Amino acid sequence: NLTCIFFLRNLTHYYNSVAVHINSLREYKTKNGKNPGQIMAFLSVEDSTACLDSAIVFPDAYEENKQLLYEGNTVIVMGQVSKKKDTSLIINKVSQA
């Protein structure tokens, strides 16, 4: 299993999973993209190794997984490091830990 420190140190750009605790979640309405007006989320998550303040869930993934995405929950997130911003984790899938 990977840990948050792997993402912070930019040790992986591949699709991976990591168990995290959700510290905070901020919803935003998209202004651009294929369907403007959809809701996406920015999360601050952590495990025992580090805190990631820039985990991103785009609208399609957020709609599919939002029932598990709330402050205080511990989940397994699957995703990859952003190619545009190396310290952002792009979350594609979520399952309950």
C-alpha positions in Angstrom: 0.0 0.0 0.0 1.1 3.5 -0.7 1.1 6.4 1.8 0.5 10.1 1.5 4.3 10.7 1.7 4.7 8.9 -1.6 2.5 11.5 -3.3 4.2 14.4 -1.5 7.6 13.3 -2.6 6.4 12.7 -6.1 7.4 9.1 -6.1 4.5 7.8 -8.2 2.5 9.1 -11.1 0.6 5.8 -11.5 -2.9 4.9 -10.5 -2.7 3.8 -6.8 -4.8 3.6 -3.7 -4.1 5.0 -0.2 -6.2 4.9 3.0 -6.8 8.4 4.3 -8.7 10.4 6.9 -10.7 13.3 5.5 -9.8 16.5 7.4 -11.8 19.0 5.3 -13.8 19.1 2.1 -14.7 22.2 0.1 -17.3 22.0 -2.7 -17.0 24.2 -5.8 -19.2 24.7 -8.8 -17.3 24.4 -12.0 -17.3 27.4 -14.4 -15.7 25.7 -17.4 -15.3 22.2 -18.8 -17.7 20.0 -20.6 -20.6 20.7 -18.2 -20.3 24.0 -16.4 -22.2 24.3 -13.1 -21.3 20.8 -11.8 -20.0 20.3 -8.3 -16.4 19.1 -7.6 -14.5 19.0 -4.4 -11.1 19.8 -2.9 -10.1 17.8 0.1 -7.4 17.9 2.8 -6.6 14.3 3.7 -4.0 12.6 5.8 -2.6 9.3 6.9 0.1 8.5 9.5 2.9 9.7 7.2 1.7 13.1 5.9 -1.1 15.5 5.1 -2.2 16.2 1.5 -3.9 19.6 1.3 -4.7 19.3 -2.4 -6.7 16.2 -3.2 -9.1 16.9 -6.0 -12.3 15.1 -7.0 -13.7 16.1 -10.4 -17.4 16.3 -11.0 -18.1 12.8 -12.4 -16.0 11.1 -9.6 -17.5 13.4 -6.9 -21.1 12.6 -8.0 -20.3 8.8 -7.9 -18.5 8.9 -4.5 -20.0 11.8 -2.6 -21.8 9.7 -0.1 -18.4 8.6 1.3 -16.7 12.0 1.1 -17.3 13.9 4.3 -15.1 15.4 7.0 -14.0 12.9 9.6 -14.5 9.8 7.5 -11.6 7.4 6.8 -11.7 6.0 3.2 -9.5 4.3 0.6 -9.0 6.6 -2.3 -7.8 5.6 -5.7 -6.1 8.0 -8.0 -2.9 9.5 -9.3 -0.7 12.5 -9.0 -1.7 15.4 -11.2 0.4 15.8 -14.2 -0.1 19.6 -14.1 0.6 20.1 -10.3 2.8 17.4 -8.8 1.5 17.7 -5.3 -2.2 17.3 -6.1 -3.8 13.9 -5.8 -6.6 13.4 -8.4 -9.1 11.0 -6.8 -11.1 8.8 -9.2 -12.7 6.2 -6.9 -13.5 5.9 -3.2 -14.4 3.0 -1.0 -15.1 2.8 2.7 -12.1 1.7 4.8 
